[in-house]
């Protein structure tokens, strides 16, 4: 049976949602308490009462490193970037965070239909409705990696660059180091907003930052 892809016209919603407004979200108290099995069933077994995944009880599995959600698409929209990156990094777990109800529902249904249409594929991507401004630390551990920023509004780009540059825990990644980064060229082409900018002849402004290791860690043997 061919899976039916969800139609966007049934999931339309305003382009923006106020992150400061009161919303009802479900979130773990800390990353270790998150039950990822409902989002990545091929990578996790359900949590046991001890808040550990059942696969930890298997001595053989204990020897393997537990899967970690490494990619976060903040404001993932209709999931274009998640779907594009999924086959490129099949063993890396990616999570889209989207605050809008109908849009996040679309991404969930889109992923479900892709999994049905392509057995064994797209198991590494998922979407959660959440407010990243408030709850990002509840899902992700500290110091997990690079930050990619992209916008077609120059003033917003300059604001983000200013604050990341001034922050002592981040440094900007030079352009020459990003020459072989396969994510860069997809950021502005596979999302709904990116395609709209291209159609309107606009320009995307991109910057990438990485977390600077603590001096204590850098100086330790």
C-alpha positions as CSV (number, residue, x, y, z in Angstrom):
1,X,0.0,0.0,0.0
2,X,1.3,3.4,-0.9
3,X,1.5,5.9,1.9
4,X,-0.4,9.1,1.5
5,X,1.7,12.2,2.0
6,X,0.0,14.9,4.1
7,X,-1.3,18.0,2.2
8,X,0.0,21.3,3.4
9,X,-3.3,23.0,2.7
10,X,-4.8,21.2,5.7
11,X,-2.1,22.3,8.0
12,X,-1.8,26.0,7.2
13,X,-1.1,28.4,10.1
14,X,0.2,31.9,10.8
15,X,3.9,32.3,9.9
16,X,4.8,33.2,13.5
17,X,3.8,32.3,17.0
18,X,4.6,34.3,20.1
19,X,7.2,32.4,22.1
20,X,6.4,34.5,25.2
21,X,2.7,33.5,25.2
22,X,1.4,30.8,27.5
23,X,1.5,27.4,25.8
24,X,1.0,23.9,27.1
25,X,4.1,21.7,26.3
26,X,5.3,18.3,27.4
27,X,9.0,18.1,28.2
28,X,11.4,16.1,30.3
29,X,13.0,17.7,33.5
30,X,16.4,16.9,31.9
31,X,17.7,15.2,28.8
32,X,18.3,11.9,30.6
33,X,14.6,11.6,31.5
34,X,13.4,11.9,27.9
35,X,11.7,8.8,26.4
36,X,13.0,8.9,22.8
37,X,11.5,5.5,21.9
38,X,8.2,7.1,20.7
39,X,10.1,9.3,18.2
40,X,13.0,6.9,17.2
41,X,11.6,3.4,17.7
42,X,14.4,1.7,15.7
43,X,17.0,3.3,18.0
44,X,15.4,3.2,21.4
45,X,13.4,0.8,23.5
46,X,10.8,2.3,25.9
47,X,12.0,3.7,29.2
48,X,11.8,1.4,32.2
49,X,10.5,2.6,35.6
50,X,14.0,3.6,36.5
51,X,13.9,6.2,33.7
52,X,16.5,4.2,31.8
53,X,15.8,2.6,28.4
54,X,15.2,-1.1,28.6
55,X,18.0,-1.9,26.3
56,X,20.4,-1.0,29.0
57,X,19.4,-4.2,30.8
58,X,20.9,-6.2,28.0
59,X,24.6,-6.7,28.9
60,X,25.6,-6.8,25.2
61,X,23.8,-3.5,24.5
62,X,25.4,-1.9,27.5
63,X,28.7,-2.1,25.8
64,X,27.5,0.0,23.0
65,X,27.3,3.8,23.3
66,X,23.7,5.0,23.7
67,X,22.2,6.9,20.7
68,X,22.2,10.6,21.1
69,X,20.1,13.2,19.4
70,X,22.8,15.4,17.8
71,X,21.0,17.6,15.3
72,X,18.4,20.2,16.3
73,X,16.4,22.1,13.7
74,X,15.0,25.1,15.6
75,X,11.8,26.3,14.0
76,X,11.9,23.4,11.6
77,X,8.8,24.6,9.7
78,X,7.4,21.9,7.4
79,X,10.5,19.7,7.9
80,X,12.3,20.3,4.6
81,X,15.8,20.3,6.1
82,X,15.1,17.2,8.3
83,X,14.0,15.2,5.2
84,X,16.9,16.4,3.2
85,X,19.5,15.6,5.8
86,X,18.1,12.3,6.9
87,X,19.6,10.1,4.1
88,X,22.9,12.0,4.3
89,X,23.4,11.1,8.0
90,X,21.4,7.9,8.4
91,X,23.0,7.1,11.8
92,X,22.7,10.5,13.3
93,X,19.5,11.4,15.1
94,X,17.9,14.7,14.2
95,X,15.1,16.5,16.0
96,X,12.9,19.3,14.7
97,X,11.4,21.8,17.2
98,X,8.4,23.7,16.0
99,X,6.1,25.9,18.2
100,X,3.1,26.0,15.8
101,X,0.6,23.2,16.4
102,X,-0.6,22.5,12.8
103,X,2.9,22.8,11.3
104,X,4.4,20.4,13.8
105,X,1.5,18.0,13.2
106,X,2.3,18.2,9.5
107,X,6.0,17.3,10.0
108,X,5.0,14.4,12.2
109,X,2.6,13.1,9.6
110,X,5.1,13.7,6.9
111,X,7.8,11.6,8.6
112,X,5.2,8.9,9.3
113,X,4.3,8.7,5.6
114,X,7.9,8.7,4.5
115,X,8.7,5.8,6.9
116,X,5.7,3.8,5.5
117,X,6.7,4.5,1.9
118,X,10.4,3.8,2.4
119,X,10.7,1.0,5.0
120,X,13.9,1.3,7.0
121,X,14.5,4.9,6.0
122,X,13.8,8.2,7.8
123,X,13.9,6.5,11.1
124,X,16.5,9.0,12.4
125,X,14.3,12.2,12.2
126,X,11.5,13.3,14.4
127,X,9.5,16.5,15.3
128,X,8.3,17.8,18.7
129,X,6.1,20.8,19.3
130,X,8.0,22.9,21.8
131,X,9.4,26.3,22.6
132,X,13.2,26.2,22.1
133,X,13.6,29.5,23.9
134,X,12.5,27.9,27.1
135,X,13.0,24.1,26.9
136,X,16.0,23.5,24.7
137,X,18.1,22.4,27.8
138,X,15.5,19.9,28.7
139,X,16.1,17.9,25.5
140,X,19.8,18.5,24.8
141,X,22.9,18.2,26.9
142,X,25.4,21.1,27.2
143,X,28.2,21.6,24.7
144,X,26.9,19.3,21.9
145,X,28.3,21.1,18.9
146,X,28.0,23.6,16.0
147,X,25.3,26.3,15.7
148,X,24.2,27.2,12.1
149,X,22.2,30.5,11.8
150,X,20.5,31.6,8.6
151,X,18.0,34.3,7.8
152,X,17.0,36.6,4.9
153,X,16.7,39.6,7.2
154,X,20.1,41.3,7.4
155,X,19.3,43.0,10.7
156,X,18.5,39.7,12.4
157,X,21.7,38.2,11.0
158,X,23.8,41.0,12.4
159,X,22.0,40.7,15.7
160,X,22.8,37.0,16.0
161,X,26.4,37.4,14.8
162,X,26.9,40.2,17.4
163,X,25.6,38.2,20.3
164,X,27.3,34.9,19.4
165,X,30.6,36.8,18.8
166,X,30.4,38.6,22.1
167,X,29.5,35.4,24.0
168,X,32.7,33.9,25.6
169,X,31.6,30.3,24.9
170,X,31.3,30.7,21.1
171,X,33.6,31.5,18.2
172,X,32.7,32.0,14.6
173,X,33.8,29.3,12.2
174,X,35.8,30.8,9.3
175,X,34.3,30.4,5.8
176,X,37.3,28.4,4.6
177,X,36.6,25.7,7.2
178,X,33.1,25.3,5.9
179,X,34.0,24.6,2.2
180,X,33.3,20.9,2.5
181,X,30.3,21.2,4.9
182,X,27.5,19.4,3.0
183,X,24.9,21.1,5.3
184,X,25.7,24.7,4.3
185,X,24.4,24.6,0.7
186,X,21.2,22.9,1.8
187,X,20.2,25.4,4.5
188,X,18.8,28.0,2.2
189,X,17.4,25.7,-0.5
190,X,15.4,22.9,1.0
191,X,13.2,24.7,3.5
192,X,9.9,26.5,2.7
193,X,11.4,29.8,3.8
194,X,14.6,29.3,1.8
195,X,12.6,28.4,-1.4
196,X,10.5,31.5,-0.9
197,X,13.6,33.7,-0.6
198,X,14.9,32.2,-3.8
199,X,11.7,32.7,-5.7
200,X,11.6,36.4,-4.6
201,X,15.2,37.0,-5.6
202,X,16.2,37.6,-2.0
203,X,19.4,36.8,-0.1
204,X,20.2,34.5,2.8
205,X,22.7,35.5,5.4
206,X,24.6,32.6,7.0
207,X,26.9,32.3,10.0
208,X,28.2,29.2,11.8
209,X,29.6,29.2,15.4
210,X,31.1,26.5,17.5
211,X,31.3,26.2,21.2
212,X,34.7,26.9,22.8
213,X,35.9,24.3,25.3
214,X,36.2,25.4,28.9
215,X,39.8,26.5,29.7
216,X,39.9,23.9,32.5
217,X,39.2,21.1,30.0
218,X,41.7,22.5,27.5
219,X,44.5,22.6,30.0
220,X,43.8,19.3,31.7
221,X,46.0,16.3,30.6
